[in-house]
Amino acid sequence: MRKVVGYRRHDTTKESRLLNEIYTVLRLYKNFFLPTIRLQSKTRVDGRIKRKYDKPCTPYERVRKSRQVDRKTKRQLQSIYEALNPAELYRRLTELRVQLEEASAGKSEGFGKRAYRGPDIRIGKRRNPVAAIA
């Protein structure tokens, strides 16, 4: 989710409303239109791992192929799918991300206390010891 909305802290009511809208649009876009690959098997061959993947398809397509899901649910999902427009969803997602960026633009990027990195490393004045000998 951070890839979509960024790493800022979103804690105002306007930002939380925008986040909820982004989640709704992103859920539809990812589940109905973005294909993913699934790992089918993993075998070790001569010290290396050989992975075999299923063909890319969307989560919606996987549900349609599944025998564990009843017909009523499949019909409901199909009606949702037929009402969606992927280009419109993407435009709406982009628009909401811009609004969220504008809403949180005035905030500082403070991350709190700096992380401890250990003792400082000092380098002497001579940067190339080989050149100093010659």
N, CA, C and O atoms as a GROMACS GRO file, in nm:
protein
  536
    1MET      N    1   0.082  -0.120   0.000
    1MET     CA    2   0.000   0.000   0.000
    1MET      C    3   0.086   0.126   0.000
    1MET      O    4   0.048   0.227  -0.057
    2ARG      N    5   0.204   0.118   0.065
    2ARG     CA    6   0.290   0.236   0.069
    2ARG      C    7   0.340   0.275  -0.069
    2ARG      O    8   0.371   0.392  -0.092
    3LYS      N    9   0.347   0.181  -0.162
    3LYS     CA   10   0.387   0.215  -0.298
    3LYS      C   11   0.285   0.306  -0.363
    3LYS      O   12   0.320   0.386  -0.450
    4VAL      N   13   0.161   0.295  -0.323
    4VAL     CA   14   0.053   0.374  -0.383
    4VAL      C   15   0.039   0.510  -0.316
    4VAL      O   16   0.026   0.611  -0.384
    5VAL      N   17   0.041   0.514  -0.182
    5VAL     CA   18   0.011   0.639  -0.111
    5VAL      C   19   0.134   0.708  -0.054
    5VAL      O   20   0.122   0.820  -0.005
    6GLY      N   21   0.250   0.647  -0.058
    6GLY     CA   22   0.370   0.709  -0.005
    6GLY      C   23   0.392   0.678   0.141
    6GLY      O   24   0.318   0.600   0.202
    7TYR      N   25   0.495   0.738   0.196
    7TYR     CA   26   0.539   0.705   0.331
    7TYR      C   27   0.511   0.813   0.434
    7TYR      O   28   0.558   0.806   0.547
    8ARG      N   29   0.435   0.913   0.396
    8ARG     CA   30   0.398   1.016   0.493
    8ARG      C   31   0.297   0.963   0.593
    8ARG      O   32   0.230   0.863   0.569
    9ARG      N   33   0.287   1.034   0.705
    9ARG     CA   34   0.186   1.000   0.804
    9ARG      C   35   0.057   1.072   0.766
    9ARG      O   36   0.055   1.194   0.753
   10HIS      N   37  -0.049   0.996   0.747
   10HIS     CA   38  -0.178   1.052   0.709
   10HIS      C   39  -0.273   1.038   0.828
   10HIS      O   40  -0.327   0.930   0.853
   11ASP      N   41  -0.292   1.147   0.901
   11ASP     CA   42  -0.367   1.137   1.026
   11ASP      C   43  -0.483   1.235   1.039
   11ASP      O   44  -0.547   1.238   1.145
   12THR      N   45  -0.512   1.313   0.939
   12THR     CA   46  -0.627   1.403   0.948
   12THR      C   47  -0.751   1.332   0.893
   12THR      O   48  -0.740   1.228   0.827
   13THR      N   49  -0.868   1.388   0.920
   13THR     CA   50  -0.991   1.325   0.872
   13THR      C   51  -1.001   1.331   0.720
   13THR      O   52  -1.051   1.237   0.657
   14LYS      N   53  -0.955   1.440   0.660
   14LYS     CA   54  -0.958   1.450   0.514
   14LYS      C   55  -0.869   1.343   0.452
   14LYS      O   56  -0.907   1.279   0.354
   15GLU      N   57  -0.752   1.324   0.509
   15GLU     CA   58  -0.659   1.223   0.457
   15GLU      C   59  -0.714   1.083   0.476
   15GLU      O   60  -0.700   0.999   0.387
   16SER      N   61  -0.776   1.057   0.589
   16SER     CA   62  -0.831   0.923   0.610
   16SER      C   63  -0.949   0.896   0.515
   16SER      O   64  -0.968   0.783   0.471
   17ARG      N   65  -1.027   0.999   0.484
   17ARG     CA   66  -1.136   0.984   0.386
   17ARG      C   67  -1.078   0.951   0.249
   17ARG      O   68  -1.128   0.863   0.179
   18LEU      N   69  -0.973   1.024   0.211
   18LEU     CA   70  -0.909   0.998   0.082
   18LEU      C   71  -0.846   0.859   0.078
   18LEU      O   72  -0.852   0.791  -0.024
   19LEU      N   73  -0.784   0.818   0.188
   19LEU     CA   74  -0.725   0.684   0.195
   19LEU      C   75  -0.831   0.576   0.177
   19LEU      O   76  -0.808   0.477   0.107
   20ASN      N   77  -0.946   0.594   0.240
   20ASN     CA   78  -1.054   0.496   0.225
   20ASN      C   79  -1.103   0.489   0.080
   20ASN      O   80  -1.132   0.380   0.030
   21GLU      N   81  -1.111   0.603   0.014
   21GLU     CA   82  -1.151   0.602  -0.128
   21GLU      C   83  -1.046   0.535  -0.214
   21GLU      O   84  -1.078   0.459  -0.305
   22ILE      N   85  -0.919   0.562  -0.183
   22ILE     CA   86  -0.810   0.498  -0.258
   22ILE      C   87  -0.814   0.348  -0.240
   22ILE      O   88  -0.798   0.274  -0.337
   23TYR      N   89  -0.836   0.301  -0.117
   23TYR     CA   90  -0.844   0.157  -0.091
   23TYR      C   91  -0.956   0.094  -0.172
   23TYR      O   92  -0.939  -0.015  -0.228
   24THR      N   93  -1.070   0.160  -0.179
   24THR     CA   94  -1.185   0.106  -0.252
   24THR      C   95  -1.155   0.093  -0.401
   24THR      O   96  -1.180  -0.011  -0.462
   25VAL      N   97  -1.100   0.199  -0.460
   25VAL     CA   98  -1.070   0.198  -0.603
   25VAL      C   99  -0.956   0.100  -0.632
   25VAL      O  100  -0.962   0.025  -0.730
   26LEU      N  101  -0.854   0.099  -0.548
   26LEU     CA  102  -0.739   0.011  -0.570
   26LEU      C  103  -0.779  -0.136  -0.558
   26LEU      O  104  -0.728  -0.219  -0.633
   27ARG      N  105  -0.868  -0.168  -0.466
   27ARG     CA  106  -0.915  -0.307  -0.451
   27ARG      C  107  -0.980  -0.355  -0.580
   27ARG      O  108  -0.951  -0.465  -0.628
   28LEU      N  109  -1.069  -0.273  -0.636
   28LEU     CA  110  -1.135  -0.310  -0.761
   28LEU      C  111  -1.036  -0.322  -0.875
   28LEU      O  112  -1.041  -0.418  -0.953
   29TYR      N  113  -0.945  -0.226  -0.886
   29TYR     CA  114  -0.848  -0.225  -0.995
   29TYR      C  115  -0.755  -0.346  -0.989
   29TYR      O  116  -0.731  -0.413  -1.090
   30LYS      N  117  -0.703  -0.374  -0.871
   30LYS     CA  118  -0.608  -0.486  -0.858
   30LYS      C  119  -0.676  -0.622  -0.874
   30LYS      O  120  -0.622  -0.709  -0.942
   31ASN      N  121  -0.792  -0.641  -0.814
   31ASN     CA  122  -0.856  -0.772  -0.817
   31ASN      C  123  -0.920  -0.806  -0.950
   31ASN      O  124  -0.932  -0.924  -0.984
   32PHE      N  125  -0.962  -0.706  -1.025
   32PHE     CA  126  -1.030  -0.734  -1.150
   32PHE      C  127  -0.944  -0.716  -1.275
   32PHE      O  128  -0.974  -0.774  -1.379
   33PHE      N  129  -0.836  -0.635  -1.266
   33PHE     CA  130  -0.765  -0.602  -1.388
   33PHE      C  131  -0.614  -0.623  -1.386
   33PHE      O  132  -0.554  -0.622  -1.493
   34LEU      N  133  -0.551  -0.642  -1.273
   34LEU     CA  134  -0.406  -0.661  -1.271
   34LEU      C  135  -0.372  -0.809  -1.257
   34LEU      O  136  -0.401  -0.869  -1.153
   35PRO      N  137  -0.312  -0.870  -1.359
   35PRO     CA  138  -0.278  -1.011  -1.349
   35PRO      C  139  -0.160  -1.035  -1.256
   35PRO      O  140  -0.070  -0.951  -1.244
   36THR      N  141  -0.162  -1.148  -1.190
   36THR     CA  142  -0.052  -1.191  -1.104
   36THR      C  143  -0.013  -1.332  -1.143
   36THR      O  144  -0.091  -1.405  -1.204
   37ILE      N  145   0.110  -1.370  -1.108
   37ILE     CA  146   0.152  -1.507  -1.132
   37ILE      C  147   0.161  -1.579  -0.999
   37ILE      O  148   0.192  -1.519  -0.897
   38ARG      N  149   0.132  -1.708  -1.001
   38ARG     CA  150   0.136  -1.788  -0.880
   38ARG      C  151   0.236  -1.900  -0.897
   38ARG      O  152   0.248  -1.958  -1.005
   39LEU      N  153   0.306  -1.929  -0.791
   39LEU     CA  154   0.403  -2.036  -0.792
   39LEU      C  155   0.330  -2.170  -0.786
   39LEU      O  156   0.249  -2.192  -0.696
   40GLN      N  157   0.357  -2.259  -0.884
   40GLN     CA  158   0.295  -2.392  -0.883
   40GLN      C  159   0.380  -2.493  -0.809
   40GLN      O  160   0.329  -2.570  -0.727
   41SER      N  161   0.510  -2.492  -0.838
   41SER     CA  162   0.598  -2.589  -0.771
   41SER      C  163   0.740  -2.534  -0.763
   41SER      O  164   0.779  -2.443  -0.836
   42LYS      N  165   0.815  -2.593  -0.671
   42LYS     CA  166   0.952  -2.554  -0.650
   42LYS      C  167   1.032  -2.681  -0.627
   42LYS      O  168   1.004  -2.755  -0.532
   43THR      N  169   1.131  -2.709  -0.711
   43THR     CA  170   1.213  -2.830  -0.696
   43THR      C  171   1.360  -2.792  -0.699
   43THR      O  172   1.399  -2.696  -0.765
   44ARG      N  173   1.440  -2.867  -0.627
   44ARG     CA  174   1.583  -2.844  -0.624
   44ARG      C  175   1.649  -2.932  -0.729
   44ARG      O  176   1.633  -3.054  -0.728
   45VAL      N  177   1.724  -2.869  -0.821
   45VAL     CA  178   1.795  -2.941  -0.927
   45VAL      C  179   1.940  -2.895  -0.926
   45VAL      O  180   1.970  -2.780  -0.955
   46ASP      N  181   2.031  -2.988  -0.892
   46ASP     CA  182   2.176  -2.960  -0.889
   46ASP      C  183   2.210  -2.836  -0.807
   46ASP      O  184   2.288  -2.752  -0.851
   47GLY      N  185   2.155  -2.826  -0.690
   47GLY     CA  186   2.187  -2.715  -0.600
   47GLY      C  187   2.114  -2.586  -0.632
   47GLY      O  188   2.129  -2.487  -0.560
   48ARG      N  189   2.036  -2.585  -0.735
   48ARG     CA  190   1.958  -2.466  -0.769
   48ARG      C  191   1.811  -2.497  -0.753
   48ARG      O  192   1.769  -2.612  -0.759
   49ILE      N  193   1.734  -2.393  -0.734
   49ILE     CA  194   1.589  -2.412  -0.718
   49ILE      C  195   1.521  -2.380  -0.850
   49ILE      O  196   1.537  -2.270  -0.904
   50LYS      N  197   1.446  -2.475  -0.901
   50LYS     CA  198   1.370  -2.459  -1.025
   50LYS      C  199   1.226  -2.427  -0.988
   50LYS      O  200   1.159  -2.508  -0.922
   51ARG      N  201   1.178  -2.311  -1.030
   51ARG     CA  202   1.042  -2.269  -0.998
   51ARG      C  203   0.955  -2.280  -1.121
   51ARG      O  204   0.997  -2.246  -1.232
   52LYS      N  205   0.833  -2.327  -1.102
   52LYS     CA  206   0.737  -2.336  -1.211
   52LYS      C  207   0.616  -2.252  -1.172
   52LYS      O  208   0.558  -2.270  -1.065
   53TYR      N  209   0.578  -2.160  -1.262
   53TYR     CA  210   0.470  -2.066  -1.234
   53TYR      C  211   0.348  -2.096  -1.321
   53TYR      O  212   0.360  -2.149  -1.432
   54ASP      N  213   0.233  -2.061  -1.268
   54ASP     CA  214   0.108  -2.069  -1.342
   54ASP      C  215   0.103  -1.949  -1.437
   54ASP      O  216   0.175  -1.852  -1.418
   55LYS      N  217   0.018  -1.957  -1.539
   55LYS     CA  218   0.006  -1.843  -1.631
   55LYS      C  219  -0.056  -1.724  -1.557
   55LYS      O  220  -0.140  -1.742  -1.468
   56PRO      N  221  -0.016  -1.602  -1.594
   56PRO     CA  222  -0.070  -1.484  -1.526
   56PRO      C  223  -0.221  -1.469  -1.548
   56PRO      O  224  -0.269  -1.479  -1.661
   57CYS      N  225  -0.293  -1.445  -1.442
   57CYS     CA  226  -0.434  -1.411  -1.453
   57CYS      C  227  -0.474  -1.332  -1.327
   57CYS      O  228  -0.405  -1.335  -1.226
   58THR      N  229  -0.585  -1.265  -1.338
   58THR     CA  230  -0.630  -1.179  -1.228
   58THR      C  231  -0.695  -1.264  -1.119
   58THR      O  232  -0.738  -1.376  -1.145
   59PRO      N  233  -0.703  -1.211  -0.996
   59PRO     CA  234  -0.775  -1.283  -0.891
   59PRO      C  235  -0.920  -1.312  -0.927
   59PRO      O  236  -0.974  -1.415  -0.888
   60TYR      N  237  -0.983  -1.221  -1.002
   60TYR     CA  238  -1.120  -1.244  -1.046
   60TYR      C  239  -1.129  -1.367  -1.136
   60TYR      O  240  -1.221  -1.448  -1.123
   61GLU      N  241  -1.033  -1.381  -1.228
   61GLU     CA  242  -1.032  -1.498  -1.316
   61GLU      C  243  -1.009  -1.627  -1.238
   61GLU      O  244  -1.066  -1.731  -1.271
   62ARG      N  245  -0.926  -1.620  -1.136
   62ARG     CA  246  -0.902  -1.738  -1.053
   62ARG      C  247  -1.029  -1.781  -0.980
   62ARG      O  248  -1.057  -1.900  -0.966
   63VAL      N  249  -1.106  -1.683  -0.932
   63VAL     CA  250  -1.232  -1.715  -0.864
   63VAL      C  251  -1.331  -1.776  -0.963
   63VAL      O  252  -1.402  -1.871  -0.929
   64ARG      N  253  -1.337  -1.722  -1.085
   64ARG     CA  254  -1.428  -1.777  -1.187
   64ARG      C  255  -1.396  -1.922  -1.220
   64ARG      O  256  -1.486  -2.002  -1.244
   65LYS      N  257  -1.266  -1.956  -1.221
   65LYS     CA  258  -1.225  -2.094  -1.252
   65LYS      C  259  -1.243  -2.189  -1.134
   65LYS      O  260  -1.251  -2.311  -1.152
   66SER      N  261  -1.250  -2.134  -1.016
   66SER     CA  262  -1.256  -2.217  -0.895
   66SER      C  263  -1.388  -2.293  -0.885
   66SER      O  264  -1.494  -2.242  -0.920
   67ARG      N  265  -1.379  -2.415  -0.836
   67ARG     CA  266  -1.500  -2.496  -0.813
   67ARG      C  267  -1.550  -2.481  -0.669
   67ARG      O  268  -1.657  -2.532  -0.636
   68GLN      N  269  -1.475  -2.413  -0.586
   68GLN     CA  270  -1.512  -2.397  -0.445
   68GLN      C  271  -1.608  -2.280  -0.423
   68GLN      O  272  -1.668  -2.268  -0.316
   69VAL      N  273  -1.623  -2.195  -0.523
   69VAL     CA  274  -1.709  -2.077  -0.510
   69VAL      C  275  -1.842  -2.108  -0.578
   69VAL      O  276  -1.847  -2.161  -0.689
   70ASP      N  277  -1.952  -2.073  -0.508
   70ASP     CA  278  -2.084  -2.104  -0.564
   70ASP      C  279  -2.120  -2.010  -0.679
   70ASP      O  280  -2.058  -1.905  -0.697
   71ARG      N  281  -2.221  -2.048  -0.756
   71ARG     CA  282  -2.260  -1.974  -0.876
   71ARG      C  283  -2.314  -1.836  -0.844
   71ARG      O  284  -2.293  -1.741  -0.921
   72LYS      N  285  -2.383  -1.824  -0.733
   72LYS     CA  286  -2.441  -1.694  -0.696
   72LYS      C  287  -2.330  -1.590  -0.677
   72LYS      O  288  -2.342  -1.477  -0.725
   73THR      N  289  -2.225  -1.628  -0.608
   73THR     CA  290  -2.113  -1.536  -0.585
   73THR      C  291  -2.045  -1.503  -0.717
   73THR      O  292  -2.008  -1.388  -0.740
   74LYS      N  293  -2.030  -1.602  -0.804
   74LYS     CA  294  -1.968  -1.578  -0.934
   74LYS      C  295  -2.051  -1.482  -1.018
   74LYS      O  296  -1.996  -1.397  -1.088
   75ARG      N  297  -2.182  -1.494  -1.011
   75ARG     CA  298  -2.270  -1.403  -1.086
   75ARG      C  299  -2.258  -1.260  -1.031
   75ARG      O  300  -2.256  -1.163  -1.108
   76GLN      N  301  -2.252  -1.247  -0.898
   76GLN     CA  302  -2.236  -1.114  -0.838
   76GLN      C  303  -2.105  -1.050  -0.882
   76GLN      O  304  -2.101  -0.932  -0.917
   77LEU      N  305  -1.998  -1.128  -0.880
   77LEU     CA  306  -1.868  -1.076  -0.922
   77LEU      C  307  -1.868  -1.040  -1.071
   77LEU      O  308  -1.807  -0.941  -1.112
   78GLN      N  309  -1.937  -1.119  -1.150
   78GLN     CA  310  -1.944  -1.090  -1.293
   78GLN      C  311  -2.020  -0.960  -1.319
   78GLN      O  312  -1.983  -0.884  -1.408
   79SER      N  313  -2.126  -0.936  -1.243
   79SER     CA  314  -2.200  -0.810  -1.262
   79SER      C  315  -2.115  -0.690  -1.220
   79SER      O  316  -2.122  -0.584  -1.282
   80ILE      N  317  -2.035  -0.707  -1.116
   80ILE     CA  318  -1.943  -0.599  -1.075
   80ILE      C  319  -1.840  -0.576  -1.185
   80ILE      O  320  -1.812  -0.462  -1.221
   81TYR      N  321  -1.784  -0.683  -1.239
   81TYR     CA  322  -1.682  -0.675  -1.343
   81TYR      C  323  -1.735  -0.605  -1.468
   81TYR      O  324  -1.666  -0.522  -1.527
   82GLU      N  325  -1.855  -0.638  -1.508
   82GLU     CA  326  -1.912  -0.579  -1.629
   82GLU      C  327  -1.941  -0.430  -1.613
   82GLU      O  328  -1.948  -0.357  -1.711
   83ALA      N  329  -1.959  -0.385  -1.488
   83ALA     CA  330  -1.987  -0.244  -1.464
   83ALA      C  331  -1.860  -0.159  -1.453
   83ALA      O  332  -1.868  -0.037  -1.448
   84LEU      N  333  -1.744  -0.223  -1.449
   84LEU     CA  334  -1.619  -0.150  -1.427
   84LEU      C  335  -1.552  -0.111  -1.558
   84LEU      O  336  -1.567  -0.179  -1.660
   85ASN      N  337  -1.478  -0.002  -1.553
   85ASN     CA  338  -1.397   0.046  -1.664
   85ASN      C  339  -1.255   0.063  -1.611
   85ASN      O  340  -1.232   0.149  -1.526
   86PRO      N  341  -1.158  -0.016  -1.658
   86PRO     CA  342  -1.023  -0.008  -1.602
   86PRO      C  343  -0.957   0.128  -1.621
   86PRO      O  344  -0.885   0.174  -1.532
   87ALA      N  345  -0.979   0.193  -1.734
   87ALA     CA  346  -0.920   0.325  -1.757
   87ALA      C  347  -0.977   0.427  -1.660
   87ALA      O  348  -0.904   0.511  -1.607
   88GLU      N  349  -1.107   0.420  -1.637
   88GLU     CA  350  -1.171   0.512  -1.543
   88GLU      C  351  -1.121   0.488  -1.400
   88GLU      O  352  -1.097   0.583  -1.326
   89LEU      N  353  -1.105   0.362  -1.363
   89LEU     CA  354  -1.052   0.331  -1.229
   89LEU      C  355  -0.912   0.387  -1.212
   89LEU      O  356  -0.879   0.444  -1.108
   90TYR      N  357  -0.828   0.370  -1.314
   90TYR     CA  358  -0.691   0.420  -1.305
   90TYR      C  359  -0.687   0.572  -1.296
   90TYR      O  360  -0.609   0.627  -1.219
   91ARG      N  361  -0.771   0.638  -1.375
   91ARG     CA  362  -0.778   0.786  -1.368
   91ARG      C  363  -0.824   0.831  -1.230
   91ARG      O  364  -0.770   0.927  -1.174
   92ARG      N  365  -0.924   0.764  -1.175
   92ARG     CA  366  -0.976   0.800  -1.042
   92ARG      C  367  -0.869   0.777  -0.935
   92ARG      O  368  -0.855   0.857  -0.843
   93LEU      N  369  -0.795   0.668  -0.948
   93LEU     CA  370  -0.688   0.638  -0.853
   93LEU      C  371  -0.579   0.745  -0.858
   93LEU      O  372  -0.530   0.789  -0.754
   94THR      N  373  -0.541   0.785  -0.978
   94THR     CA  374  -0.442   0.891  -0.994
   94THR      C  375  -0.491   1.023  -0.936
   94THR      O  376  -0.416   1.094  -0.870
   95GLU      N  377  -0.617   1.054  -0.962
   95GLU     CA  378  -0.676   1.178  -0.910
   95GLU      C  379  -0.677   1.178  -0.757
   95GLU      O  380  -0.644   1.279  -0.694
   96LEU      N  381  -0.714   1.066  -0.696
   96LEU     CA  382  -0.717   1.056  -0.550
   96LEU      C  383  -0.577   1.066  -0.491
   96LEU      O  384  -0.559   1.126  -0.384
   97ARG      N  385  -0.479   1.009  -0.558
   97ARG     CA  386  -0.341   1.018  -0.509
   97ARG      C  387  -0.292   1.161  -0.511
   97ARG      O  388  -0.223   1.204  -0.419
   98VAL      N  389  -0.327   1.237  -0.615
   98VAL     CA  390  -0.289   1.378  -0.623
   98VAL      C  391  -0.357   1.456  -0.511
   98VAL      O  392  -0.293   1.541  -0.448
   99GLN      N  393  -0.485   1.430  -0.486
   99GLN     CA  394  -0.556   1.498  -0.378
   99GLN      C  395  -0.492   1.468  -0.243
   99GLN      O  396  -0.480   1.557  -0.159
  100LEU      N  397  -0.453   1.343  -0.221
  100LEU     CA  398  -0.388   1.305  -0.095
  100LEU      C  399  -0.254   1.374  -0.080
  100LEU      O  400  -0.219   1.419   0.029
  101GLU      N  401  -0.180   1.384  -0.188
  101GLU     CA  402  -0.052   1.454  -0.186
  101GLU      C  403  -0.070   1.601  -0.152
  101GLU      O  404   0.007   1.657  -0.075
  102GLU      N  405  -0.172   1.663  -0.210
  102GLU     CA  406  -0.199   1.804  -0.181
  102GLU      C  407  -0.244   1.823  -0.037
  102GLU      O  408  -0.209   1.923   0.026
  103ALA      N  409  -0.322   1.729   0.016
  103ALA     CA  410  -0.372   1.741   0.153
  103ALA      C  411  -0.260   1.727   0.255
  103ALA      O  412  -0.266   1.788   0.362
  104SER      N  413  -0.158   1.649   0.222
  104SER     CA  414  -0.050   1.627   0.318
  104SER      C  415   0.077   1.702   0.281
  104SER      O  416   0.183   1.674   0.336
  105ALA      N  417   0.069   1.797   0.187
  105ALA     CA  418   0.187   1.868   0.138
  105ALA      C  419   0.251   1.956   0.244
  105ALA      O  420   0.374   1.971   0.244
  106GLY      N  421   0.174   2.014   0.333
  106GLY     CA  422   0.230   2.105   0.431
  106GLY      C  423   0.300   2.037   0.547
  106GLY      O  424   0.364   2.104   0.628
  107LYS      N  425   0.288   1.908   0.556
  107LYS     CA  426   0.346   1.836   0.670
  107LYS      C  427   0.495   1.816   0.651
  107LYS      O  428   0.546   1.810   0.539
  108SER      N  429   0.563   1.807   0.763
  108SER     CA  430   0.706   1.780   0.754
  108SER      C  431   0.728   1.631   0.732
  108SER      O  432   0.641   1.549   0.760
  109GLU      N  433   0.844   1.598   0.680
  109GLU     CA  434   0.879   1.459   0.652
  109GLU      C  435   0.950   1.397   0.771
  109GLU      O  436   1.023   1.299   0.755
  110GLY      N  437   0.930   1.453   0.889
  110GLY     CA  438   1.004   1.406   1.006
  110GLY      C  439   0.982   1.259   1.035
  110GLY      O  440   0.870   1.210   1.034
  111PHE      N  441   1.090   1.192   1.060
  111PHE     CA  442   1.083   1.050   1.091
  111PHE      C  443   1.120   1.024   1.236
  111PHE      O  444   1.150   0.911   1.272
  112GLY      N  445   1.120   1.128   1.319
  112GLY     CA  446   1.155   1.109   1.458
  112GLY      C  447   1.305   1.112   1.478
  112GLY      O  448   1.377   1.183   1.407
  113LYS      N  449   1.351   1.037   1.575
  113LYS     CA  450   1.492   1.036   1.611
  113LYS      C  451   1.575   0.966   1.504
  113LYS      O  452   1.532   0.866   1.447
  114ARG      N  453   1.694   1.020   1.476
  114ARG     CA  454   1.781   0.957   1.378
  114ARG      C  455   1.829   0.822   1.429
  114ARG      O  456   1.852   0.804   1.548
  115ALA      N  457   1.843   0.730   1.337
  115ALA     CA  458   1.888   0.597   1.373
  115ALA      C  459   2.036   0.599   1.409
  115ALA      O  460   2.114   0.674   1.350
  116TYR      N  461   2.075   0.519   1.506
  116TYR     CA  462   2.213   0.510   1.547
  116TYR      C  463   2.290   0.430   1.443
  116TYR      O  464   2.251   0.319   1.409
  117ARG      N  465   2.400   0.488   1.393
  117ARG     CA  466   2.476   0.422   1.288
  117ARG      C  467   2.611   0.372   1.338
  117ARG      O  468   2.692   0.328   1.257
  118GLY      N  469   2.636   0.378   1.464
  118GLY     CA  470   2.765   0.334   1.515
  118GLY      C  471   2.862   0.450   1.522
  118GLY      O  472   2.827   0.563   1.489
  119PRO      N  473   2.984   0.422   1.565
  119PRO     CA  474   3.082   0.531   1.580
  119PRO      C  475   3.119   0.588   1.444
  119PRO      O  476   3.117   0.520   1.342
  120ASP      N  477   3.153   0.718   1.446
  120ASP     CA  478   3.196   0.782   1.322
  120ASP      C  479   3.326   0.722   1.273
  120ASP      O  480   3.412   0.686   1.354
  121ILE      N  481   3.342   0.711   1.144
  121ILE     CA  482   3.465   0.661   1.085
  121ILE      C  483   3.544   0.782   1.037
  121ILE      O  484   3.494   0.863   0.958
  122ARG      N  485   3.666   0.793   1.084
  122ARG     CA  486   3.751   0.905   1.047
  122ARG      C  487   3.849   0.860   0.940
  122ARG      O  488   3.909   0.753   0.950
  123ILE      N  489   3.866   0.942   0.838
  123ILE     CA  490   3.962   0.915   0.733
  123ILE      C  491   4.070   1.021   0.744
  123ILE      O  492   4.041   1.140   0.756
  124GLY      N  493   4.196   0.976   0.739
  124GLY     CA  494   4.308   1.070   0.748
  124GLY      C  495   4.313   1.162   0.628
  124GLY      O  496   4.237   1.148   0.533
  125LYS      N  497   4.407   1.258   0.635
  125LYS     CA  498   4.418   1.356   0.527
  125LYS      C  499   4.465   1.291   0.398
  125LYS      O  500   4.427   1.334   0.289
  126ARG      N  501   4.548   1.188   0.410
  126ARG     CA  502   4.597   1.121   0.289
  126ARG      C  503   4.490   1.024   0.239
  126ARG      O  504   4.459   0.926   0.306
  127ARG      N  505   4.437   1.052   0.126
  127ARG     CA  506   4.331   0.968   0.070
  127ARG      C  507   4.387   0.846  -0.002
  127ARG      O  508   4.326   0.739   0.001
  128ASN      N  509   4.503   0.860  -0.067
  128ASN     CA  510   4.564   0.750  -0.140
  128ASN      C  511   4.700   0.720  -0.080
  128ASN      O  512   4.797   0.789  -0.111
  129PRO      N  513   4.711   0.617   0.007
  129PRO     CA  514   4.838   0.592   0.074
  129PRO      C  515   4.949   0.550  -0.024
  129PRO      O  516   5.067   0.571   0.006
  130VAL      N  517   4.916   0.493  -0.138
  130VAL     CA  518   5.015   0.452  -0.236
  130VAL      C  519   5.080   0.573  -0.298
  130VAL      O  520   5.201   0.574  -0.321
  131ALA      N  521   5.001   0.677  -0.327
  131ALA     CA  522   5.053   0.798  -0.388
  131ALA      C  523   5.143   0.875  -0.291
  131ALA      O  524   5.235   0.945  -0.334
  132ALA      N  525   5.117   0.863  -0.161
  132ALA     CA  526   5.197   0.933  -0.061
  132ALA      C  527   5.338   0.874  -0.051
  132ALA      O  528   5.432   0.947  -0.019
  133ILE      N  529   5.355   0.744  -0.076
  133ILE     CA  530   5.485   0.678  -0.067
  133ILE      C  531   5.569   0.715  -0.189
  133ILE      O  532   5.690   0.731  -0.174
  134ALA      N  533   5.513   0.728  -0.304
  134ALA     CA  534   5.590   0.752  -0.427
  134ALA      C  535   5.643   0.891  -0.439
  134ALA      O  536   5.709   0.924  -0.537
   0.00000   0.00000   0.00000
